[in-house]
Amino acid sequence: MTIFRKSEAVMKESASKMLNALGIPHKEVFLALGLEQEFFVVPKKAYLQRQDLRFVGRCLFGRVGAKSQQFSDHYYAKIPQKIEQILKEV
């Protein structure tokens, strides 16, 4: 059994137990998997310096994040005010 299938079985069992505890009748639990859309905001000055972004419209090269720092600087940090403004505008 693959890791995904094991995880799916555990999630279904846990969801079923929760529904039973809440008194919600059910026959089966179905899980749905969705894709996450990801985007990056690049300052114009940095964009103009990146030929890959200008010519292709997307990043073709980059660098790996600092060890153990891959998510902490953006997943848990406060969104900068300028980025919040951009998101509201979009």
Stockholm file with secondary structure:
# STOCKHOLM 1.0

chainA/1-90         MTIFRKSEAVMKESASKMLNALGIPHKEVFLALGLEQEFFVVPKKAYLQRQDLRFVGRCLFGRVGAKSQQFSDHYYAKIPQKIEQILKEV
#=GR chainA/1-90 SS CCHHHHHHHHHHHHHHHHHHHTTCCCSCCCCCCCCCCCCCCCCHHHHHHCHHHHHHSSCCCCCCCCTTCTTTTTTSSCCCHHHHHHHHHC
#=GC SS_cons        CCHHHHHHHHHHHHHHHHHHHTTCCCSCCCCCCCCCCCCCCCCHHHHHHCHHHHHHSSCCCCCCCCTTCTTTTTTSSCCCHHHHHHHHHC
//
